[in-house]
Amino acid sequence: MLLVRQYNAVMKHVRNRLKQLAMERGTADLRYYGVRQIARESGASRTVIDRLMRNELRRLPMEDLARLCVWLDCEPGDLLKLEEE
Protein backbone atom coordinates (compact mmCIF):
# COMPACT_ATOMS: atom_id res chain seq x y z
CA MET A 1 0.00 0.00 0.00
CA LEU A 2 1.46 3.33 -1.08
CA LEU A 3 1.05 6.15 1.44
CA VAL A 4 0.99 9.81 0.43
CA ARG A 5 1.11 12.70 2.88
CA GLN A 6 -0.69 15.86 1.82
CA TYR A 7 0.10 19.38 2.96
CA ASN A 8 -2.74 19.27 5.51
CA ALA A 9 -1.30 16.09 7.12
CA VAL A 10 -4.17 13.84 5.98
CA MET A 11 -2.79 10.46 4.98
CA LYS A 12 -4.05 8.94 1.75
CA HIS A 13 -3.17 5.67 0.12
CA VAL A 14 -3.75 3.95 -3.20
CA ARG A 15 -5.93 0.89 -2.84
CA ASN A 16 -6.40 -1.54 -5.70
CA ARG A 17 -9.57 -3.43 -6.49
CA LEU A 18 -8.03 -6.34 -8.41
CA LYS A 19 -9.46 -8.99 -6.10
CA GLN A 20 -12.98 -7.54 -6.25
CA LEU A 21 -12.94 -7.07 -10.02
CA ALA A 22 -11.50 -10.55 -10.61
CA MET A 23 -14.15 -12.05 -8.32
CA GLU A 24 -16.90 -10.22 -10.22
CA ARG A 25 -15.48 -11.50 -13.49
CA GLY A 26 -15.15 -15.01 -12.04
CA THR A 27 -18.72 -14.95 -10.78
CA ALA A 28 -19.92 -14.01 -14.24
CA ASP A 29 -17.89 -16.90 -15.71
CA LEU A 30 -18.82 -19.22 -12.80
CA ARG A 31 -15.21 -19.74 -11.70
CA TYR A 32 -12.57 -18.36 -9.32
CA TYR A 33 -9.49 -16.57 -10.60
CA GLY A 34 -6.17 -17.12 -8.83
CA VAL A 35 -2.87 -15.38 -9.48
CA ARG A 36 -1.68 -17.93 -12.05
CA GLN A 37 -4.96 -17.89 -13.94
CA ILE A 38 -5.06 -14.08 -14.08
CA ALA A 39 -1.43 -13.96 -15.27
CA ARG A 40 -2.05 -16.60 -17.92
CA GLU A 41 -5.18 -14.97 -19.30
CA SER A 42 -4.17 -11.30 -19.01
CA GLY A 43 -0.48 -11.57 -19.89
CA ALA A 44 0.48 -9.45 -16.87
CA SER A 45 3.40 -10.44 -14.64
CA ARG A 46 2.60 -13.06 -12.00
CA THR A 47 4.74 -11.22 -9.44
CA VAL A 48 2.89 -7.95 -10.05
CA ILE A 49 -0.50 -9.66 -9.73
CA ASP A 50 0.51 -11.46 -6.53
CA ARG A 51 1.75 -8.24 -4.92
CA LEU A 52 -1.34 -6.36 -6.07
CA MET A 53 -3.58 -8.99 -4.50
CA ARG A 54 -1.72 -8.54 -1.20
CA ASN A 55 -1.60 -4.71 -1.50
CA GLU A 56 2.21 -4.83 -1.34
CA LEU A 57 3.08 -3.40 -4.75
CA ARG A 58 5.01 -0.11 -4.71
CA ARG A 59 5.38 0.37 -8.49
CA LEU A 60 2.99 -0.82 -11.16
CA PRO A 61 4.44 -1.18 -14.67
CA MET A 62 2.17 0.57 -17.19
CA GLU A 63 2.24 -2.46 -19.49
CA ASP A 64 0.88 -4.70 -16.72
CA LEU A 65 -1.73 -2.09 -15.78
CA ALA A 66 -2.89 -1.92 -19.40
CA ARG A 67 -3.08 -5.72 -19.71
CA LEU A 68 -5.09 -6.04 -16.49
CA CYS A 69 -7.47 -3.29 -17.59
CA VAL A 70 -8.04 -4.96 -20.97
CA TRP A 71 -8.60 -8.34 -19.29
CA LEU A 72 -11.00 -6.86 -16.71
CA ASP A 73 -12.64 -4.58 -19.29
CA CYS A 74 -12.13 -1.55 -17.04
CA GLU A 75 -10.28 1.74 -16.80
CA PRO A 76 -7.24 2.31 -14.53
CA GLY A 77 -9.45 4.41 -12.23
CA ASP A 78 -11.71 1.40 -11.70
CA LEU A 79 -8.73 -0.68 -10.61
CA LEU A 80 -6.87 1.90 -8.48
CA LYS A 81 -8.53 4.21 -5.93
CA LEU A 82 -7.06 6.99 -3.76
CA GLU A 83 -8.55 6.73 -0.26
CA GLU A 84 -8.08 8.46 3.06
CA GLU A 85 -6.55 6.36 5.77
CORHU-V583759 format. One record per pair of residues at least 12 apart in sequence whose C-alpha atoms are under 10 Angstrom apart, sorted by the first residue. I is the first residue (numbers start at 1). J is the second residue. If there is no record, write none. Layout:
# CORHU-V583759
I&J + I&J
This chain:
# CORHU-V583759
1&13 + 1&14 + 1&15 + 1&16 + 1&51 + 1&52 + 1&54 + 1&55 + 1&56 + 1&57 + 1&58 + 2&14 + 2&15 + 2&55 + 2&56 + 2&57 + 2&58 + 2&59 + 2&82 + 3&15 + 3&58 + 3&82 + 3&83 + 3&84 + 3&85 + 4&82 + 4&84 + 4&85 + 10&84 + 10&85 + 11&83 + 11&84 + 11&85 + 12&82 + 12&83 + 12&84 + 12&85 + 13&81 + 13&82 + 13&83 + 13&84 + 13&85 + 14&55 + 14&58 + 14&80 + 14&81 + 14&82 + 14&83 + 14&84 + 14&85 + 15&52 + 15&55 + 15&79 + 15&80 + 15&81 + 15&82 + 15&83 + 15&84 + 16&52 + 16&53 + 16&54 + 16&55 + 16&57 + 16&76 + 16&77 + 16&78 + 16&79 + 16&80 + 16&81 + 16&82 + 17&52 + 17&53 + 17&55 + 17&77 + 17&78 + 17&79 + 17&80 + 17&81 + 18&49 + 18&52 + 18&53 + 18&54 + 18&55 + 18&68 + 18&69 + 18&72 + 18&78 + 18&79 + 18&80 + 19&33 + 19&34 + 19&35 + 19&49 + 19&52 + 19&53 + 19&54 + 19&79 + 20&53 + 20&79 + 21&72 + 21&73 + 21&74 + 21&78 + 21&79 + 22&34 + 22&35 + 22&38 + 22&68 + 22&71 + 22&72 + 24&72 + 25&71 + 25&72 + 25&73 + 34&49 + 34&50 + 34&53 + 35&47 + 35&48 + 35&49 + 35&50 + 35&51 + 35&52 + 35&53 + 36&49 + 36&50 + 38&50 + 38&68 + 38&71 + 38&72 + 39&64 + 39&67 + 39&68 + 39&71 + 41&67 + 41&68 + 41&71 + 42&64 + 42&66 + 42&67 + 42&68 + 42&69 + 42&70 + 42&71 + 42&72 + 43&63 + 43&64 + 43&66 + 43&67 + 43&68 + 43&71 + 44&61 + 44&63 + 44&64 + 44&65 + 44&66 + 44&67 + 44&68 + 44&71 + 45&61 + 45&63 + 45&64 + 45&65 + 45&67 + 45&68 + 46&64 + 48&60 + 48&61 + 48&64 + 48&65 + 49&64 + 49&65 + 49&68 + 62&76 + 65&79 + 65&80
